[in-house]
Amino acid sequence: MSTNPIYSPSRTASGALIFVSGQIPVDAHGQFVGDDFRAQANAVLDRITDVLAANGESLSAVVKLSYFLTDLADLPVLREVIAERLPDPKPASTLVHVSALIDPRFRLEVEAVAGSTGS
């Protein structure tokens, strides 16, 4: 099976699963973050990181990410951010091009599934 620098064809989870609801580019106070796409992508990954930390895990526990992207022109930047932020092995992933998200300023929403190590 071929490898890809931004995702794995499959990942196996160990322990209980942690399902992270779709995360959007807002801060801890619910305020919009990121007038540019890179800032939005990093804000979304920060939120996922925070949710996982509250469950005793990190991004390395993520086995699946689902991306909802409003503009495919943002895909190269998304790939760069994923390559920079996510540890190897990369999670399995799905990308869905959507016409809009709940707020027209949002260009990205991401759901995550992680395997809990029980630590």
C-alpha distances in whole Angstrom, upper triangle without the diagonal:
4,7,10,13,15,12,10,8,10,13,15,19,22,25,27,25,27,27,28,30,29,30,32,34,37,38,40,43,41,42,40,38,36,38,35,31,30,33,32,28,29,32,30,27,31,32,28,29,32,32,29,32,34,32,32,28,26,24,21,22,20,17,18,20,21,23,26,26,30,29,26,28,27,23,23,25,23,20,23,24,21,20,23,24,21,20,16,14,14,15,13,15,17,20,23,25,29,32,34,34,37,38,38,38,35,32,29,28,26,25,23,22,22,23,26,27,30,32
4,7,10,12,11,9,8,11,14,17,20,23,27,28,26,27,27,28,29,28,29,31,32,35,37,38,41,40,40,38,36,34,35,32,29,27,30,30,26,27,30,28,26,29,30,27,28,31,31,29,31,34,32,32,28,26,23,21,22,20,18,18,19,20,21,24,25,28,27,24,25,24,21,20,22,21,17,19,21,18,17,20,21,19,18,15,13,13,14,13,15,17,18,22,24,27,31,32,32,36,37,37,36,33,29,27,27,24,24,23,23,23,23,27,27,31,32
4,7,9,8,7,7,10,12,16,19,21,25,26,24,25,25,25,27,26,27,28,29,32,33,35,38,37,37,35,33,31,33,29,26,24,27,27,23,24,27,25,22,26,27,24,24,28,28,26,28,31,29,29,25,23,19,18,19,17,15,16,17,18,19,22,23,26,25,22,23,22,19,18,20,18,15,16,18,15,13,17,18,15,14,11,10,10,12,11,13,15,17,21,23,26,30,31,31,34,35,34,33,30,27,25,25,22,22,20,20,20,21,24,25,29,29
4,6,6,6,8,11,13,17,19,22,26,27,24,24,24,24,25,24,24,25,26,29,31,32,35,34,34,32,29,28,29,26,22,21,24,23,20,21,24,22,20,23,25,22,22,26,26,24,27,30,28,28,24,21,18,17,18,16,15,14,15,16,16,20,20,23,22,19,20,19,15,14,16,14,11,13,14,12,10,14,15,13,13,11,10,9,11,10,11,13,14,18,20,23,27,28,28,31,32,31,30,27,24,21,22,19,20,19,19,20,21,24,25,29,29
4,6,8,11,13,14,18,20,23,26,27,24,24,24,23,25,23,23,24,24,27,28,30,33,32,32,30,27,25,27,23,20,18,21,21,17,18,21,20,17,20,23,20,20,24,25,23,25,28,27,26,23,19,16,15,17,16,15,15,15,16,16,19,19,22,21,19,19,17,14,13,14,12,9,10,12,9,7,10,12,10,10,9,9,8,10,11,12,15,15,19,21,24,27,28,27,30,31,30,29,26,23,20,21,19,20,18,19,19,21,24,24,28,28
4,7,10,12,13,17,18,21,24,24,22,21,20,20,21,19,19,20,21,24,25,27,30,28,29,26,24,22,24,21,17,16,18,18,14,15,18,16,14,18,19,17,17,21,21,20,22,25,24,24,20,17,14,13,15,13,13,12,11,13,12,16,16,19,18,16,17,15,11,11,12,10,6,8,9,6,6,9,10,8,10,9,9,6,8,9,9,11,12,16,17,20,24,24,23,26,27,27,25,22,19,17,17,15,16,15,16,17,19,22,23,26,27
4,7,8,10,13,15,18,21,22,19,19,18,18,20,18,19,20,22,25,26,28,31,29,30,27,25,24,26,23,20,18,21,20,16,17,20,17,15,18,20,17,18,21,21,19,22,24,23,23,19,17,13,13,14,11,10,9,9,11,12,15,16,20,20,17,19,17,14,14,15,12,9,12,12,9,9,12,12,9,10,9,8,5,5,5,6,9,11,15,17,20,24,24,24,26,27,28,26,23,20,17,17,14,15,13,14,14,16,20,21,24,25
4,5,7,11,13,16,19,20,18,19,19,19,21,20,21,23,25,28,29,30,33,32,33,31,29,28,30,27,23,22,24,23,19,20,23,20,18,21,22,19,19,23,22,20,23,25,23,23,20,18,14,13,13,11,9,9,11,13,14,18,19,23,23,20,22,21,17,17,19,16,13,16,16,12,12,15,15,12,11,9,7,5,5,5,7,11,13,17,20,23,26,27,26,29,30,31,30,26,24,21,20,17,16,14,14,14,15,19,20,23,24
4,7,11,14,17,20,21,19,20,19,20,22,21,23,25,27,30,31,32,35,34,35,33,31,30,32,29,26,25,27,25,22,23,25,22,21,24,24,21,22,26,24,22,25,28,25,26,22,20,17,16,16,14,10,10,12,13,15,18,20,23,24,21,23,22,18,19,21,18,16,18,19,15,15,19,18,15,15,13,10,9,8,6,8,10,13,16,19,22,26,27,27,30,31,32,31,28,25,22,21,18,17,16,15,16,17,20,22,25,27
4,7,10,13,17,18,15,17,17,18,20,21,22,25,27,29,31,31,35,33,34,33,31,31,33,31,27,26,28,26,23,24,25,22,20,23,24,20,21,24,23,20,23,25,23,23,20,19,16,14,14,12,8,8,11,13,16,19,21,25,26,23,26,24,21,22,23,20,18,20,20,16,17,20,19,15,15,13,10,9,7,5,8,11,15,18,21,24,27,28,27,30,32,32,32,28,26,23,21,18,16,14,13,13,13,17,18,22,24
4,7,10,13,14,13,14,15,17,19,20,21,24,26,28,29,30,33,32,33,32,31,30,33,31,27,26,27,26,22,23,24,22,19,22,22,18,19,22,20,17,20,22,20,20,16,16,13,11,10,9,5,8,11,14,17,20,23,26,27,25,27,25,22,23,24,20,19,21,20,16,17,19,18,14,13,11,8,8,6,6,10,13,16,19,23,25,29,29,28,30,32,33,32,29,27,23,21,18,16,13,11,10,10,13,15,18,20
4,7,10,12,11,13,15,17,20,21,23,26,28,30,31,30,34,33,35,34,33,33,36,34,30,29,30,28,25,25,26,23,21,23,23,19,20,22,20,17,20,22,19,19,16,16,15,12,10,10,7,9,13,16,19,23,25,29,30,29,31,29,26,27,27,24,22,24,23,19,20,22,20,16,15,13,11,11,9,9,13,16,19,22,26,28,32,32,30,32,34,35,35,31,29,26,23,20,17,14,11,10,8,11,12,16,18
4,7,8,7,10,12,14,18,19,21,24,27,28,28,28,31,30,33,32,31,32,35,33,30,28,29,27,24,24,25,22,20,21,21,17,17,20,17,14,17,18,15,15,13,13,13,11,8,8,6,9,13,16,19,22,25,29,31,29,32,29,26,28,27,24,23,25,23,20,21,22,20,16,15,14,12,13,10,11,14,17,20,23,26,28,32,31,29,30,32,34,34,30,29,25,22,19,16,12,9,7,5,8,9,12,15
4,7,8,11,14,16,20,22,23,27,29,30,30,29,32,32,34,34,33,34,37,36,33,31,31,30,27,26,27,24,22,23,22,19,18,20,18,15,17,18,15,14,12,14,14,12,9,11,10,13,16,19,22,26,29,32,34,33,35,32,30,31,30,27,26,27,26,22,23,24,22,18,17,16,14,15,13,15,17,20,24,26,30,31,35,34,32,33,35,37,36,32,32,28,25,21,19,15,11,9,5,6,7,9,12
4,6,9,13,16,19,22,23,27,29,30,29,28,31,31,34,34,33,34,38,37,34,32,32,31,28,27,27,25,22,23,22,19,18,20,17,14,16,16,13,13,12,14,15,14,10,12,12,15,18,20,24,27,30,33,35,35,37,34,32,33,32,29,28,30,28,24,26,26,23,20,19,19,17,18,16,17,20,22,26,28,31,32,36,35,32,33,35,37,37,33,33,29,26,22,19,16,12,9,6,5,6,7,10
4,7,10,13,16,19,21,24,27,28,27,26,29,29,31,32,31,33,36,35,33,31,31,29,27,26,26,23,21,22,20,17,17,18,15,13,15,15,11,12,11,14,15,15,11,12,12,14,17,19,22,25,28,32,34,33,36,33,31,33,32,28,28,30,27,24,26,27,24,21,20,20,19,19,16,17,19,21,24,26,30,30,34,32,30,30,32,35,34,31,31,27,24,20,17,14,10,8,6,5,8,8,11
4,6,10,13,16,17,21,24,25,25,24,27,26,29,29,28,30,33,32,29,28,28,26,23,23,23,20,18,20,18,14,15,16,13,11,14,14,11,12,11,13,13,13,10,10,9,11,13,15,19,21,25,28,30,30,32,30,28,30,29,25,25,27,24,21,24,24,21,18,19,19,17,17,14,15,16,18,21,22,26,26,30,29,26,27,29,31,31,27,27,23,20,17,13,10,7,6,5,6,9,10,13
4,6,10,13,14,18,20,21,21,20,23,22,25,25,25,27,30,29,27,26,25,23,21,21,20,17,15,16,14,11,12,13,10,8,11,11,8,10,9,11,12,13,9,9,10,11,12,14,17,19,23,26,28,28,31,28,26,28,27,23,24,25,22,20,22,23,19,17,18,19,18,17,14,15,16,17,20,21,24,25,28,26,23,24,26,28,28,24,24,21,17,14,11,8,6,5,6,7,10,11,13
4,6,9,11,15,18,19,20,19,22,20,23,23,23,25,28,27,24,24,24,21,19,19,18,15,14,16,13,10,13,13,10,9,13,13,11,13,12,13,13,14,11,10,10,10,10,11,14,16,20,23,25,25,28,25,24,26,25,21,22,24,22,19,22,23,19,17,19,20,19,17,14,14,14,15,17,18,21,21,24,23,20,20,23,25,25,21,22,18,14,11,8,6,5,7,9,10,14,15,17
4,7,8,12,15,15,16,15,18,17,19,19,19,21,24,24,21,21,20,17,16,16,15,12,11,13,10,7,10,10,7,8,12,11,10,13,12,12,12,14,12,10,11,10,9,10,12,14,17,20,23,23,26,23,22,24,23,19,20,22,19,17,20,21,17,16,18,20,19,17,14,15,14,15,16,17,20,19,22,20,17,18,20,22,22,18,18,15,11,9,6,5,6,8,11,12,16,16,18
4,6,10,13,14,15,15,17,15,18,17,18,20,23,23,20,21,20,17,16,17,15,11,12,14,10,9,12,12,9,11,14,14,13,17,15,16,15,17,15,13,14,12,11,10,12,12,16,18,21,22,25,22,21,24,22,19,21,23,20,18,22,22,19,18,21,22,22,19,16,17,15,15,16,16,18,17,20,18,14,14,16,19,19,16,16,13,10,8,5,7,9,11,15,16,19,20,21
4,7,10,12,14,15,16,14,16,15,16,17,19,19,17,18,17,14,13,14,13,9,11,13,10,9,13,13,11,13,16,16,16,19,17,17,15,18,17,14,15,12,10,9,9,9,12,14,17,19,21,18,18,21,19,16,18,20,18,16,20,21,18,17,20,22,22,19,16,16,14,13,13,13,15,14,16,14,11,11,13,16,16,12,13,10,6,5,4,7,10,13,17,18,22,23,24
4,7,8,10,11,13,11,13,12,12,14,17,17,14,15,14,11,10,11,9,6,8,9,7,7,10,11,10,12,15,15,16,18,17,15,14,17,17,14,16,14,11,10,10,10,12,14,17,19,20,17,17,20,18,15,17,19,16,15,19,19,16,16,19,22,22,19,17,17,15,15,14,15,16,15,17,15,11,12,13,15,14,11,11,8,5,5,6,9,12,14,18,19,22,23,24
4,6,9,11,12,9,10,9,9,11,13,14,12,13,11,8,9,10,8,5,9,10,8,9,13,13,13,15,17,17,19,21,20,18,17,20,20,17,19,17,13,12,11,10,11,12,15,17,18,15,16,19,16,14,17,18,15,16,19,19,17,17,21,24,24,21,19,20,17,16,15,15,15,14,15,12,9,9,9,12,10,7,9,7,5,7,9,12,16,18,21,23,26,27,27
4,7,10,11,9,8,6,5,7,10,11,10,10,8,5,7,8,5,5,9,9,8,11,13,13,14,16,18,19,20,22,21,19,17,21,21,19,21,19,16,15,13,12,12,13,15,17,18,14,16,18,15,13,17,17,14,15,19,18,16,17,21,24,25,22,21,22,19,19,17,17,17,16,17,14,11,11,10,12,9,7,8,7,7,10,12,15,18,20,24,25,27,28,28
4,7,8,5,5,4,5,8,11,13,13,13,10,8,11,11,7,8,11,10,8,11,13,12,13,17,17,17,20,22,21,19,19,22,23,21,23,22,18,18,16,15,16,16,19,21,21,18,20,22,19,17,20,20,17,18,22,20,18,20,23,26,27,24,23,24,22,22,20,20,20,19,20,16,13,12,11,13,11,9,12,11,11,12,14,17,20,21,25,25,28,28,28
4,5,5,5,7,6,10,13,15,15,15,11,10,12,11,7,9,11,9,8,11,12,11,12,16,16,16,19,20,20,18,18,22,22,21,24,23,20,20,19,19,19,20,22,24,24,21,22,24,20,19,22,22,18,19,22,21,18,20,23,26,27,25,24,26,24,24,23,23,24,23,23,20,17,16,14,17,14,13,15,14,14,15,16,18,21,22,25,25,27,27,27
4,6,7,10,10,14,17,19,19,18,15,14,15,14,10,11,13,10,8,12,12,9,11,14,14,13,16,18,18,18,18,22,22,21,24,23,21,21,21,21,22,23,25,27,28,24,25,27,24,22,25,24,21,21,24,23,20,21,24,27,28,26,25,27,25,26,25,25,26,25,26,23,19,18,17,20,17,16,18,17,16,16,17,18,21,21,24,23,26,25,25
4,6,9,10,14,17,19,20,20,17,15,17,16,13,14,16,13,11,15,16,13,14,18,18,16,20,22,22,21,22,26,26,24,28,26,24,24,23,22,23,24,26,28,29,26,27,29,26,24,27,27,23,24,28,26,23,25,27,31,32,29,28,30,28,28,27,27,27,26,26,23,19,17,16,19,17,16,19,18,17,18,20,21,24,24,27,27,29,29,28
4,7,9,13,15,18,18,18,15,13,16,15,12,12,15,13,11,14,16,14,14,18,18,18,20,23,23,22,22,25,25,24,26,25,22,21,20,19,20,20,23,25,26,23,25,27,24,22,25,26,22,23,27,25,22,24,27,30,31,28,27,28,26,26,25,24,24,22,23,19,16,13,12,15,13,13,16,15,14,16,17,19,22,24,27,27,29,29,29
4,6,10,12,15,16,17,13,12,15,15,11,12,16,14,12,16,18,16,17,20,21,20,23,25,25,24,23,27,27,25,28,26,23,23,21,20,20,20,22,25,25,22,24,26,22,21,25,25,21,23,26,25,22,24,28,31,32,29,28,29,27,27,25,25,24,22,22,19,16,14,12,14,12,12,15,15,15,17,19,21,25,26,29,29,32,32,31
4,7,9,11,12,14,11,9,12,13,9,11,14,13,12,16,17,17,18,21,22,22,24,26,25,24,22,26,27,25,27,25,22,21,18,17,17,16,18,21,21,18,21,22,19,18,22,22,19,21,24,23,21,23,26,30,31,27,27,28,25,24,22,22,21,19,19,16,13,12,10,11,8,8,11,12,13,15,18,20,24,25,29,30,32,33,32
4,7,9,10,11,7,6,10,10,7,9,12,11,11,14,16,15,17,20,20,21,24,25,24,22,20,24,25,23,26,24,21,20,18,17,16,16,17,20,20,16,19,20,16,16,19,19,16,18,21,19,18,20,24,27,28,25,25,26,24,24,22,22,21,20,20,17,15,15,12,13,9,9,11,12,13,15,18,20,23,24,28,29,31,32,31
4,5,7,8,5,5,8,9,7,10,12,12,13,16,17,18,19,22,22,24,26,27,25,23,21,24,26,24,26,24,21,20,17,16,15,15,15,17,17,13,16,17,14,14,17,16,14,17,19,18,17,20,23,26,28,25,24,26,23,23,20,21,20,19,19,17,15,16,13,13,9,9,10,11,13,15,19,20,24,25,29,30,32,34,33
4,7,9,7,7,11,12,11,13,16,16,17,19,21,21,23,25,26,27,29,31,29,26,24,28,29,27,29,27,23,22,19,17,15,14,14,17,15,13,16,17,14,15,18,18,16,19,21,20,20,22,26,29,30,27,27,28,25,24,22,21,20,19,19,16,15,16,13,12,8,9,10,12,15,17,21,23,27,29,32,33,36,37,37
4,6,6,6,9,10,11,13,15,16,17,19,20,21,23,25,26,27,29,30,28,25,23,26,28,25,27,25,21,21,17,16,14,13,12,14,12,10,13,13,10,12,15,14,13,16,18,17,17,20,24,26,28,24,25,26,23,22,19,20,18,18,18,16,16,18,15,13,10,10,9,11,14,17,20,22,26,27,31,33,35,36,36
4,5,5,6,9,10,11,12,14,15,17,18,20,21,23,24,26,27,28,26,23,20,23,25,22,24,21,18,17,13,13,10,11,10,11,10,7,10,10,7,8,12,11,10,13,15,15,15,17,21,23,24,21,21,22,19,19,16,16,15,15,16,15,14,16,14,13,10,9,7,8,12,13,17,19,23,24,28,30,32,34,34
4,5,5,6,9,10,11,12,14,16,16,18,20,21,22,24,26,27,24,21,18,21,23,21,22,21,17,17,14,15,13,14,13,14,12,9,10,10,6,7,10,9,7,10,13,11,12,15,18,21,22,19,20,21,19,19,17,18,17,18,19,18,17,19,17,17,13,12,10,10,13,14,17,19,22,23,27,28,30,32,32
4,6,5,6,9,10,10,12,14,15,16,18,20,21,23,25,25,23,20,18,21,23,21,23,22,18,18,16,16,14,15,15,16,15,12,14,14,10,10,13,12,10,13,15,13,13,16,19,22,24,21,21,23,21,21,19,20,19,19,20,18,17,18,16,16,12,11,11,11,13,14,17,19,22,23,27,28,30,31,31
4,5,5,6,9,10,11,12,14,15,17,18,20,21,23,24,22,19,17,21,22,19,22,20,16,16,13,12,11,12,13,15,14,11,13,14,11,10,13,13,10,12,15,15,13,16,19,22,23,20,20,21,18,18,16,17,16,16,17,15,13,15,13,13,10,8,7,7,9,11,14,16,20,21,25,26,29,30,30
4,5,5,6,9,10,11,12,14,16,17,18,20,22,22,20,17,14,17,19,16,18,16,13,13,10,11,10,12,13,14,14,10,10,12,9,7,10,10,7,9,12,11,10,12,16,18,20,16,16,18,15,15,14,15,15,16,18,16,14,16,15,15,13,10,9,7,9,9,12,14,17,19,22,24,26,28,28
4,5,5,6,9,10,10,12,14,15,16,18,20,20,18,15,13,16,18,16,19,17,14,15,13,15,14,16,17,17,17,13,14,14,11,9,12,11,7,9,12,10,8,11,14,18,19,16,17,19,17,18,17,18,19,19,21,19,17,19,18,18,15,13,12,10,11,11,14,15,18,18,22,23,25,26,26
4,5,5,6,9,10,11,12,14,15,17,19,20,18,15,14,17,19,17,20,18,15,16,14,15,14,16,17,19,19,15,16,17,14,12,15,14,11,12,15,14,11,14,17,20,22,19,19,20,19,19,18,19,19,19,21,18,16,16,15,16,13,11,12,10,10,11,13,14,18,19,22,23,25,26,25
4,5,5,6,9,10,11,12,14,16,17,18,16,14,12,16,16,14,17,15,12,12,10,11,12,14,16,17,18,14,15,16,14,11,14,14,11,11,15,14,11,13,16,19,20,17,16,17,15,16,15,16,17,17,19,16,14,15,14,16,13,10,11,8,7,7,10,11,14,16,19,20,23,24,24
4,5,5,6,9,10,10,12,14,15,16,14,11,9,12,13,11,14,13,11,12,11,13,14,17,18,18,19,15,15,16,13,11,13,13,9,9,12,11,8,9,12,15,17,14,13,16,14,16,15,17,18,19,21,20,17,18,18,19,17,14,14,11,10,8,10,10,13,13,17,18,20,22,21
4,5,5,6,9,10,10,12,14,15,13,11,10,13,15,13,17,16,14,16,15,16,17,20,21,22,22,18,18,19,16,14,16,15,12,12,15,13,10,11,14,18,19,17,16,19,18,19,19,21,22,22,24,22,19,19,19,21,18,15,16,13,12,11,13,12,15,15,18,18,20,22,21
4,5,5,6,9,10,11,13,14,13,11,11,15,15,13,17,16,13,15,14,15,17,19,21,22,23,19,20,21,18,16,18,18,14,14,17,16,13,14,16,20,20,18,17,19,18,19,19,20,21,21,23,20,17,17,17,19,17,14,15,13,11,10,11,11,14,14,17,17,20,21,20
4,5,5,6,8,10,11,12,10,9,8,12,11,10,13,12,10,12,12,14,16,19,21,22,23,20,19,21,18,15,17,17,14,13,16,15,12,11,14,17,17,15,14,16,15,16,17,18,20,20,23,21,18,18,19,21,19,16,16,13,11,8,8,7,10,10,14,14,17,18,18
4,6,5,6,9,10,10,8,6,6,10,10,10,13,14,13,15,15,18,19,22,24,24,25,21,21,22,19,16,18,18,14,13,15,14,10,10,12,16,16,15,14,17,17,19,19,21,23,24,26,24,21,22,22,24,22,19,19,16,14,12,12,10,12,11,14,14,15,17,16
4,5,5,6,9,10,9,8,10,13,13,13,16,17,15,17,18,20,21,24,26,27,28,24,24,25,22,19,21,21,17,17,19,17,14,14,16,19,20,19,18,20,20,22,22,24,25,25,28,25,22,22,22,24,22,19,20,17,15,14,13,12,14,13,15,15,16,17,16
4,5,5,7,9,9,9,10,13,12,12,15,15,14,16,17,19,21,24,26,27,28,25,24,26,23,20,22,22,19,18,20,19,16,15,17,20,20,18,17,19,19,20,21,22,24,24,27,24,21,21,21,24,23,19,20,17,15,12,11,10,11,11,13,12,15,15,15
4,5,5,6,5,6,7,10,8,9,12,13,13,16,17,20,22,25,27,27,29,25,24,26,23,20,21,22,18,17,19,18,14,13,14,17,17,16,15,17,17,20,21,23,25,26,28,26,23,23,24,27,25,22,22,19,16,13,12,9,10,8,10,9,11,12,12
4,5,5,5,6,9,11,10,12,15,17,17,19,20,23,25,28,30,30,31,27,27,28,25,22,23,23,20,18,20,19,15,15,15,18,19,18,17,20,21,23,24,26,28,29,31,29,26,26,26,29,27,24,25,21,19,17,15,13,13,11,13,11,12,12,11
4,6,7,9,12,14,13,14,17,18,18,20,22,24,26,29,31,32,33,29,29,30,28,25,26,26,23,21,24,22,19,18,19,22,22,21,20,22,23,25,26,27,30,29,32,29,26,25,26,29,27,24,25,22,20,18,16,14,14,13,14,12,13,12,12
4,6,9,11,13,11,12,15,16,17,19,21,24,26,29,32,32,34,30,29,31,28,25,26,27,23,22,24,23,19,18,18,20,20,20,18,21,21,23,25,27,29,29,32,30,27,26,28,30,29,26,27,23,20,18,15,13,12,10,11,8,10,9,9
4,7,11,12,10,12,15,17,18,21,23,26,28,31,33,33,35,31,30,31,29,26,26,26,23,21,23,22,18,17,17,19,19,19,18,21,22,25,27,29,31,32,35,33,29,29,30,33,31,28,29,25,23,20,18,15,14,11,11,8,8,8,6
4,7,8,6,9,12,14,15,18,20,23,26,29,31,30,32,28,27,28,26,23,23,23,20,18,19,19,15,13,13,15,16,16,15,18,19,22,24,26,29,29,32,31,28,28,29,31,30,26,26,23,20,17,16,12,11,8,9,7,8,9,8
4,5,6,8,11,13,14,17,18,21,23,27,28,28,29,25,24,24,22,20,20,20,16,15,16,15,11,10,10,13,13,13,13,16,17,20,22,24,27,28,31,29,26,27,28,30,28,24,24,21,19,16,15,12,11,9,10,9,10,12,11
4,5,5,9,11,11,14,15,19,20,24,25,24,25,22,20,21,19,16,16,16,13,11,12,12,9,6,7,10,11,10,9,13,14,17,18,21,23,25,28,26,24,25,26,27,26,22,21,18,16,13,12,10,10,8,10,11,12,15,14
4,6,8,11,12,16,17,21,23,26,27,26,27,24,22,22,21,18,17,17,15,12,13,13,10,7,6,8,8,8,9,12,14,18,20,23,25,27,30,29,27,29,29,31,29,26,24,21,19,16,15,12,11,8,9,10,11,14,13
4,6,9,11,15,17,21,23,27,28,27,29,26,23,24,23,20,19,20,18,15,16,16,13,10,9,10,10,10,9,12,14,17,19,22,25,27,30,29,27,28,29,31,29,26,25,21,19,15,14,10,8,5,5,7,8,11,11
4,6,7,11,13,17,19,23,24,24,25,22,20,21,20,17,16,18,16,12,14,15,12,9,9,10,10,8,6,9,10,13,16,18,22,23,26,26,23,25,26,28,27,23,22,18,16,12,10,7,6,4,6,9,11,14,15
4,7,10,13,17,20,23,25,23,26,23,20,22,21,18,17,19,17,14,15,17,14,11,11,11,9,8,4,6,8,12,15,17,21,23,26,26,24,26,27,29,28,24,23,19,17,13,11,8,6,5,7,10,12,15,17
4,7,10,13,16,20,21,20,23,20,18,19,19,16,15,18,16,13,15,17,15,12,13,13,11,9,5,5,5,8,11,14,17,19,23,22,21,23,24,26,25,21,20,16,14,10,8,6,5,7,9,13,16,18,20
4,6,10,13,16,18,17,19,17,15,17,16,13,13,15,14,11,13,15,13,11,13,14,13,10,7,6,5,6,8,11,14,16,19,19,17,19,21,22,21,18,16,12,10,7,6,5,7,9,12,15,18,20,22
4,7,10,13,15,15,18,15,13,16,16,12,13,16,15,12,16,18,16,14,17,17,16,13,10,9,6,5,6,8,11,12,16,16,14,16,18,19,19,16,14,10,8,6,5,6,9,12,15,18,21,23,25
4,6,10,12,11,14,12,10,13,13,10,11,14,13,11,15,16,15,14,17,18,18,14,12,11,8,6,5,6,8,10,13,13,12,15,16,16,16,12,10,7,6,5,7,9,12,15,18,21,24,26,27
4,7,9,10,13,11,11,14,14,11,13,16,15,14,18,19,18,17,21,22,22,18,16,15,11,9,6,5,6,6,10,9,8,11,13,13,14,10,8,6,5,6,9,12,15,18,22,24,27,29,30
4,6,7,9,8,8,12,12,9,12,15,14,14,17,19,18,18,22,23,23,19,18,17,13,11,7,6,5,6,8,8,9,12,13,12,12,9,6,5,7,9,12,15,18,21,24,27,30,32,33
4,7,9,8,10,13,13,12,15,17,17,17,20,21,21,22,25,26,26,23,21,20,17,14,11,9,6,5,6,6,7,11,11,9,10,8,5,7,9,12,15,18,21,24,28,31,33,35,36
4,5,6,8,11,11,11,13,16,16,17,19,21,21,22,25,26,27,23,22,21,17,15,11,10,7,8,8,9,11,15,14,12,12,10,7,9,12,14,17,20,24,26,30,32,35,37,38
4,5,5,8,10,10,11,14,15,15,17,19,20,20,24,24,24,21,20,19,16,14,10,10,7,9,10,12,14,18,18,15,15,14,10,10,13,15,18,20,23,26,29,32,35,37,38
4,6,7,9,10,11,13,14,16,17,19,20,21,24,25,26,22,22,22,18,17,13,13,11,13,13,14,16,20,19,16,15,14,11,12,15,17,20,22,26,28,31,34,36,39,39
4,6,6,6,9,10,11,12,14,16,17,18,21,23,23,20,20,20,16,15,12,13,11,13,14,14,15,18,17,15,14,12,8,9,13,14,18,20,23,25,28,31,33,36,36
4,5,5,6,9,10,10,12,14,15,16,19,20,20,17,17,16,13,13,9,11,10,13,15,15,16,20,19,18,17,14,11,10,13,13,17,18,21,23,26,29,31,34,34
4,5,5,6,9,10,11,12,14,15,18,19,20,17,18,18,15,15,13,15,14,17,18,19,20,23,22,21,19,17,14,13,16,16,19,20,23,24,28,30,32,35,35
4,5,5,6,9,10,11,12,14,17,19,20,17,18,18,16,16,14,16,15,17,19,19,19,22,21,19,17,15,12,12,14,15,18,19,22,23,27,29,31,33,33
4,5,5,6,9,10,10,12,15,16,17,14,14,15,13,13,11,13,13,15,17,17,17,20,19,18,16,14,11,9,11,11,14,15,18,20,23,26,28,30,30
4,6,5,6,9,10,10,13,14,15,12,13,14,12,13,11,14,15,17,20,20,20,23,23,22,20,18,14,13,14,13,16,16,19,20,23,25,27,30,30
4,5,5,6,9,10,13,14,16,13,15,16,15,16,15,18,18,20,23,22,22,25,24,23,21,19,16,14,16,16,18,18,21,21,24,26,28,31,30
4,5,5,6,8,11,14,15,12,14,16,14,16,15,17,18,20,22,21,20,23,22,22,19,17,14,13,14,13,16,16,19,19,22,24,25,28,27
4,5,5,6,9,11,12,9,10,12,11,13,13,16,17,19,22,22,20,23,23,23,21,18,16,13,14,12,14,13,16,16,19,21,22,25,25
4,6,6,8,9,11,9,11,13,13,15,15,19,20,23,25,25,24,27,27,26,24,21,19,17,17,15,17,16,18,18,20,22,23,26,26
4,6,8,10,13,11,14,16,16,18,18,21,22,24,27,26,25,27,27,27,24,21,19,17,18,16,18,17,19,19,21,23,23,26,25
4,7,10,12,10,12,15,15,17,17,20,22,24,26,25,23,25,25,25,23,20,18,16,16,14,16,14,16,16,18,19,20,23,22
4,7,8,6,8,12,12,15,16,19,21,23,26,26,24,26,26,27,25,21,20,17,16,13,14,12,14,13,15,17,18,21,20
4,6,6,9,12,14,17,19,22,24,27,30,29,27,29,30,30,28,25,23,20,20,17,17,14,15,13,14,16,16,19,19
3,5,8,11,13,17,19,23,25,28,31,31,29,31,32,33,31,27,25,22,22,19,19,16,16,14,15,17,17,20,20
4,6,9,12,16,18,22,24,27,31,30,29,31,32,33,31,28,26,23,22,18,18,15,14,13,13,16,16,20,20
4,7,9,12,14,18,21,23,27,27,25,28,29,29,28,24,22,19,18,15,15,12,13,12,13,16,17,20,21
4,6,10,12,16,19,21,25,25,23,26,27,28,27,23,21,18,16,13,12,9,9,9,11,14,16,19,20
4,7,10,14,17,20,23,24,23,25,27,28,27,23,21,18,16,13,12,10,10,11,13,16,18,21,23
4,7,10,13,16,20,20,19,22,23,24,24,20,18,14,13,10,10,9,10,12,15,18,21,23,25
4,7,10,13,16,17,17,20,22,22,22,18,16,13,12,10,10,10,12,15,17,21,24,26,28
4,7,10,13,14,14,18,19,19,19,16,13,10,10,9,11,12,14,17,20,24,26,29,30
4,6,10,11,12,15,17,17,18,14,12,10,10,10,11,14,16,19,23,26,29,31,33
4,7,9,10,14,16,15,16,13,10,10,11,12,14,17,20,23,26,29,32,34,36
4,6,7,11,13,12,14,11,9,9,10,12,14,18,20,24,27,30,33,35,36
4,7,10,12,10,12,11,10,11,12,15,17,21,24,27,31,33,37,38,39
4,7,8,7,9,8,8,9,10,14,16,20,23,26,30,32,35,37,38
4,6,6,8,6,7,8,8,11,13,17,20,24,27,29,33,34,35
4,7,9,7,10,10,10,13,15,18,22,25,28,30,33,34,35
4,5,6,9,10,11,14,17,20,24,26,30,31,35,35,36
4,5,8,10,12,16,19,22,26,28,32,34,37,38,39
4,6,9,11,15,18,21,25,28,31,33,36,37,37
4,6,8,11,14,18,21,24,28,29,32,33,34
4,7,10,14,17,21,23,27,29,32,34,34
4,7,10,13,17,19,23,25,28,30,30
4,7,10,14,17,20,22,25,27,28
4,7,10,13,17,19,22,24,25
4,7,10,14,16,19,21,22
4,6,10,12,16,17,19
4,7,10,13,15,17
4,6,9,12,13
4,6,9,11
4,5,8
4,5
4
